[in-house]
Amino acid sequence: MDRNPVLAGPQPIPGRHGRKNWYVIAQPCQVDTPRTTFAEADVDIVACRTGGPGGQHRNKASTAVRATHRPTGIVVVVDAERQFSLNRRIAIRLLRQTVERGDEAAERAAVTGRWRVHDDLVRGNPTRIERPEPPKKEPAPQKQTRRRPRPHPRGAHGAEH
């Protein structure tokens, strides 16, 4: 099956030419984008250490969180708080927001793609469909006939008024 079928309408004005009034070249486009479902079971959480201000507690305890969303591969590292549980909550919230933003961006890209297909739609350009002409018959030889002179429109002499 052809991916770009050409649809044409009949010519309403009688004529012997192959031109059509309209046509369109159709292309398939993506209608819906799949949504990514976010589940905490798909998140790998690893505790890690971070340096910086905070003293001995921050340098010795593993309170920072590195969270990885397995289906998308997005990684978030959070060390904003001194408690592991608070950093874990923040990391999961950030992952959820990032996945939702990615879905929104994919939806915008799909809409843009549909408009691009719409803008690339070819409509109304005249086309000519070439058909083979039927074989021409040899014209029959005509007999020579003698032509009679036509009468003058003003009478016999043309000078009388």
JONORUR-V811843 format. One record per residue. OMEGA is omega in degrees with one decimal (none if undefined). NEAR is the number of other ideal C-beta (glycine too) atoms within 10 Angstrom. D_CENTER is the distance of its C-alpha to the mean C-alpha in Angstrom with 2 decimals. Layout:
BEGIN
{{OMEGA;NEAR;D_CENTER} {OMEGA;NEAR;D_CENTER}}
END
This chain:
BEGIN
{{-178.1;3;19.52} {-179.0;6;17.26} {-179.5;8;13.54} {-179.2;10;13.01} {177.4;10;15.73} {179.4;13;17.12} {-178.0;10;18.56} {179.4;14;21.50} {-178.4;10;24.10} {179.3;6;27.83} {-178.2;12;29.65} {179.6;7;31.85} {-178.2;7;34.25} {179.1;5;36.62} {-177.7;8;36.50} {179.7;4;36.78} {-175.2;10;33.68} {-177.2;12;30.45} {178.7;12;28.16} {-179.6;16;25.81} {-176.2;12;24.94} {171.1;12;21.22} {179.3;16;18.45} {173.9;15;14.71} {-175.0;14;12.59} {176.6;14;10.39} {177.6;13;7.75} {176.2;8;7.59} {-179.1;12;5.28} {-175.3;11;7.49} {-177.3;7;9.67} {174.2;7;12.33} {179.8;16;13.29} {178.5;7;16.83} {177.2;11;19.47} {178.4;15;22.15} {-179.6;9;25.55} {175.3;18;28.24} {-179.5;10;31.72} {178.6;11;34.72} {179.4;5;35.65} {-176.9;15;32.71} {172.9;19;34.15} {-179.5;10;36.75} {180.0;16;39.22} {176.5;12;41.64} {179.2;13;44.48} {-179.9;11;45.21} {173.4;12;47.57} {177.7;16;46.82} {178.0;9;49.15} {-177.5;8;49.74} {-179.2;5;51.73} {173.4;13;53.04} {-172.6;9;56.01} {-178.2;7;57.32} {-177.2;9;55.33} {-177.2;16;51.96} {-175.7;11;53.13} {-175.7;9;54.66} {178.5;15;52.56} {-177.5;11;49.10} {178.5;22;47.47} {-176.2;21;44.12} {170.3;26;41.17} {-176.9;16;38.40} {-178.8;22;35.82} {175.4;17;33.09} {-173.1;22;30.31} {-177.1;11;30.19} {-177.2;12;26.78} {-178.5;15;24.91} {179.9;7;27.68} {-179.5;16;28.04} {178.4;14;31.63} {175.3;19;33.54} {-178.2;15;37.14} {173.6;21;39.23} {-175.5;19;42.82} {-176.4;10;43.11} {179.5;15;45.90} {-179.7;14;49.14} {-179.6;10;48.60} {-175.4;15;46.48} {178.0;10;45.53} {177.4;14;44.23} {179.0;23;42.17} {178.4;18;40.78} {179.7;14;39.68} {-179.0;17;38.05} {179.8;23;36.22} {177.8;19;34.83} {178.5;13;33.74} {177.5;16;32.00} {179.8;23;30.20} {179.3;15;29.08} {-180.0;12;27.75} {178.4;16;25.96} {178.9;19;24.23} {177.5;13;23.23} {177.1;10;21.89} {176.9;14;19.82} {178.1;17;18.36} {178.2;11;17.67} {177.6;11;15.97} {177.6;14;13.74} {177.4;13;12.96} {178.4;11;12.26} {178.2;12;9.93} {177.9;15;7.97} {178.3;12;8.21} {177.7;10;7.30} {177.4;13;4.00} {178.0;13;3.78} {178.8;11;5.78} {176.0;11;4.54} {178.6;14;3.04} {-179.6;10;6.27} {178.8;7;8.11} {-179.0;9;7.83} {-179.8;11;9.17} {-180.0;13;12.74} {168.9;8;15.37} {177.6;9;19.10} {-177.5;8;20.05} {176.3;9;23.33} {177.2;13;23.67} {178.3;9;26.93} {-178.7;11;27.58} {176.7;6;30.57} {177.7;8;33.12} {179.3;5;36.36} {177.7;6;39.32} {179.9;6;42.23} {-179.1;5;45.32} {177.8;6;47.60} {176.1;6;51.16} {178.6;5;54.06} {179.0;6;55.53} {179.0;6;59.13} {-179.4;6;61.73} {178.3;6;62.95} {176.1;5;66.62} {176.6;6;67.90} {-179.9;6;69.23} {-177.7;4;71.34} {175.7;6;69.87} {176.6;6;72.10} {180.0;5;72.16} {177.6;6;70.50} {-179.9;8;72.81} {-176.1;9;72.60} {-177.9;6;70.90} {-179.9;10;73.95} {-174.4;10;76.53} {-174.8;8;78.73} {177.9;7;79.56} {-177.3;8;76.70} {-177.1;7;79.02} {177.2;7;80.44} {none;4;79.20}}
END
